[in-house]
């Protein structure tokens, strides 16, 4: 197994990580990423196999030490189904899915359309930042409506989400950690009061449905409810903002015709956006026993990095993977994970993209880039710093 060095903070990597992924893939199914001291893979078959193999999971074999100053943040993580394995994960996910149903998600389509129309019409003539005017407010306001919290809280939700997500970025600093803790405490306090209010006065919203969700006599505790709401906002909002930005950038750079967003084509176009330049580039798993995957031996307690964006451009899985082809036949990609932890918010993310992007381009059919887009230094996420466009 080869060892490779590549700082995730390097400016060239931030702007275009794909050449490194190709170099890593040429090293074999697995390589050692020295900067992380981590065995990684961008091989599509290996990524898919590890996602689905129950001998790998999110919880470390031995609990990792939590510094005292980060205790409030990890107290929330302790109840997040993203970080748990069965049986706790099974119980939490099943209860959440009883409230976060496909019918409830599909019912958001008119709200998404109305909000996308409002935001598209509010975009100024001339040059503007599409991230701030369209990509950021859309998902956070939809999540606020879904949860049933006041929409005027959207700026606070956005601020808290951005600070908490900083905990997952490469090269995080003590300042970022302190900001994440402050955001966590504010978020928890707000949601605790809201959950208590909904227990007393049920409404037609997801928080009420999560409170009422029951399976074999089990219900979500207040701490589990709070962690679930924070997870739905942070995971759903951050990734969707980046995907909208990356997607519009790609559509404009490739001069993709608006017909690609027509009703009978938009699903394939959105899947290609998700494959081609996804918002999340790395997820990790722990090995729970000694085992071999594609010639590499993992020992119990080993960690592995799964490079989702690299897997999405594996030529063993995709024809012409470095080309953006909206007409590409739809098939599974790695952007939402796979197996037990497949993203519970994937249907909502897909719906937001399928509804909002056509509306944006209907209102701004001559949208063009005003300046070369620049990616932000937010790895393991991958999203733009801004997206200056001209309408």
Secondary structure, 3 states (H helix, E strand, C coil): CCEECCCCCCHHHHHCCHHHHHHHHHCCCCEEECCCCEEEECCHHHHHHHHHCCCEECCCCCCCCCCHHHHHHHHHHCCCHHHCCCCHHHHHHHHHHHHCCHHHHHCCHHHHHHHHHHHHHHCCCCEEEHHHHHHHHHHHHHHHHHHCCCHHHHHHHHHHHHHHHHHHCCCCCHHHHHHHHHHHHHHHHHHHHHHHHHHHCCCCCHHHHHHHCCECCECCCHHHHHHHHHHHHHHHHHHHHHHHHHHHHHHHHCCCCHHHHCCCCHHHHHHHHHHHCCCECEEEEEECCCEEECCEEECCCCEEEEEHHHHCCCCCCCCCCCCCCCCCCCCCCCCCCCHHHCCCCHHHHHHHHHHHHHHHHHHCCCCEECCCCEECCCCCECCEEECEEEC
